[in-house]
Amino acid sequence: MKIISMIPARYSASRFPGKLMQDLGGKSVIRRTYEATVNTNLFDDVYVVTDSQVIFDEITSHGGKAIMSIKEHECGSDRIAEAIEFMDIDIVVNVQGDEPFTEVSALRKLIDVFKYDDKKEVDLASLMVKITDWDEITNPNTVKVIVDNNNFALYFSRSPIPYPRDETVQAVYHKHKGVYAFRKEALLDFYKLPMMTLEASEKIECIRYLEYGKKIKMVETDVQGVEIDTPEDLERAKKLWK
């Protein structure tokens, strides 16, 4: 089974433009993420896939592997799908370019989902982490996920799910971490299928898989990590790096 990692990387970001090229301990955020992913030794290959010449040059000038996107893409999955369409691979893991603190054990758990999926029932796997802070639960920037008894995703939302109508019920909330492992075929299906209403409404790309009947296995982790979405996040990451 050939397993690679792809790191989708846009230069422009609505909340923090150019964040991937910001300095983190003497190297750019995207270079830190790339090197951390390579150093996990979990992948046959690691690439940054980008629409930015600046990011492409940043990776390749330091000996890394990068691919320039040919088309414009609205989401990271589409960007990766274009890049891997003609590659001879089985599994591709999407590592977020703005999360430089790569957590090896969590990535290994994602890959293991496919290693032990003898019936090939799983189309993709992703991470979730338990959250208890109500501000985070109600924050629309935090994507929540609910699962069935076998940890297959039922739905993703920016709203609090489940809704706590009965406050005596001890509801459990999980945040979706945007790290995915895909079967190649499932990702190419995603690329070719049009966006439907639920995905368009929530602006959560993995909803497209559910709308078309794909199975998403969620893997619980206790590692929150640091996602760099704002200048404040970057300062927090710098302190953690030290």
N, C-alpha and C positions, 0 to 999 in steps of 0.2 A: 504494500500500500504506500503510494507516494504522497507525502504530505508537505505542502508548502505554506508559507505565511505571506499574506499581502497586507501592506499598510497603506490604505488610501489617504492621500494628503492633498488638501486644497490650500492654496495660499490665502485666499480671502475667506474670512469667517465673520458672520454678522456681529457677534458679540465681542470678538477680539481679533481683528484683522492682522494677519502676519504672525499669529501666535506660534506657529510651528518653527519659525526662524528666530524666536526669542532665545536669549542666552540662558542656559541652565548649567551652572558649574563649569563654564568654559566651552561648552558645545551647544549647538542648537537643540531645541526640544525634539525635532524630528530625527536628528542624528542620534540623540540619546535613546529614543524609542527603537530605532532601527538596530543599533548595537545591542541593546538589551534583548531584543527578540532573537537576534543571531546567537547571542551567548546562552540562550536557553538550551541549545543543542537538540531541540525537539523537531527541527524542520530540515527537509532535504534542500530547501532554498528559501530565501527571504527577499522580497522585493518591496520597494516603495513605488506606488503607482500614483501619478500626479498630473495635474493640468498646469503646473507651474515650472517654468524653466529654472527659476531660482532654487526651488526644492530639488529638482532633478540634478542640477549641478552640485548642490550641497552634498548629496549622497554619493554621486559618482566620483566627485573629486577627492573623496576620502576612501575610495576603494569599494564602495557599496554598489548594490544593484538597484536600478530604478527604471521604470517604464513610463513613457509619456502617453497620456490618454489621447486618443484620436478624436473622439466626440466629446461634446459637453454632457455632463451627467448631473442629475439632481441628488443622487445618493451614492454612498461608498460601495454598496453592493453592485450597482450598475457599472461603476468604474472598474471594480475587480473582475466582473463577468467579462467585460470587453477584453481585459488583459489576459485572461486564462482560457479563452474560448478554444484556442488551438494548442494548448499545452497538454502534454501527456501526464496528467495528475489524477489523483483520486479524491483527495480532501484538501480544501483551502481554508486556512484560518485567517480571519480578518482581525488584525490588531489595530486598535485606534491610535492614530498618529499623535494625539494629544495626551496619551497616557504612558509617560516614559518609565514608570515603575512597574515593569512587566513582572507578573507573578507566575512563576514557573509551575507550581503545583496546580493552579487553576487551569492553565493551558493544558497541562497533562491530563487533567480530568476530562476536558472537552474532547481531546483526541481519543481517550479511552472509550468514550461513548461509541465511537465507530469501530474500534478494535473488537468490542464485545457485542456488536450489533449483527449477529450472524444472519438474521432474517432481513437485514437491510430495511428496517422499518423507519429509521430516523433519517429525515431529510437534512436537518441542521440541528446543531446544539448551540446553546448560549448560556451565559452566566447570570445568576441572580444573587442578591445579597439581602439578608433580612434587615429591615429598617424599623425603628420605633419612634423616631422624632416626628411629631405631628406636622411641623413646618415642612419637613422634607416630604412627608407623605402627601401633603396637599400642594406641594410645589409643582407646577406644570412642566418645569424643566426636568423633573425627575420622572422617568418612565417607570410605571409599575406593571407587574405581571402577576396573573393568577394561574395556577396549575391544577391538574387533576391529581389523583392518588399516585400516579406513576411519574409525576413531575413533567408531564407533557403540557405545554402552554395552552391555555384556554383563550386568553386575551391579554393584550397590552393596552395601557391607557395612561394619559397624562393626568387623569382624574384619580382620586383615591378609589382603588378597587381592592377588596370589596367595600361597598359603601356601608358605613357603620350605623345602619338604621336601628339595630338592637345593640345598645352599648354594653349590655351584659354579656354578649358573645365576645370572646377574646380573639378577635380577628388578627391574622398574621399578614404583614405587608412585606412584599419583596420589591426591591429596586432592580430593574433590568440593567445590567452592565453591557454596553455595546460591543462585546467581543463574541464573534461567531465562528463556528466551524461548519463548513458546508460540504455536502457531496457536490462534486462538480456539476452533475446533471441538474440538481435542484437549483443551483445558482444560475445556470444558463436558462432554466425555465423561468426563473424570476425576471431575468433580463428581457425575455421575450413577451412576458405577460403584461398587459396594461394595468396601470394603477386603478384600483376600485375605490368606492366611496369611503369606506372606513379608514383606509390608509391616507387618503387625501384629507379627511377631516382631522385625524389625530396627528398627521405628519410623523408616523412611525413606520419605517419601511418593512419591518418584519411582519406587520399585520397582513401584508400582501400574501405571504406564505399561508397564513391561516385562512384567508379568504378563498384561496385556491385549493384548500384541503391538504396542504403539506403538514408534516409532523415536526414539531420543534421540541426537542428534549432540553429541559432546563437543568442546569447543574448548579447546586448551591455552593457558594463560597463565603468565607467570612472576611475576605480581604476587600476593603472599600477602595483602596487605591487613591490616586489623585488625578482627576480629569481637569486639564487646563482649559477652561472656558472663558476665564476673565483674568485681568491683570492681578486681581487678588489671589486667584488660584495659583498663578505663577509665583507670587511671593511665598505662598505656602509651600509650593514644590521646592523652591530654593532653600528654604529652611530645612525641609526634610532631606534634601540632597546633602546638606552639610552634616 
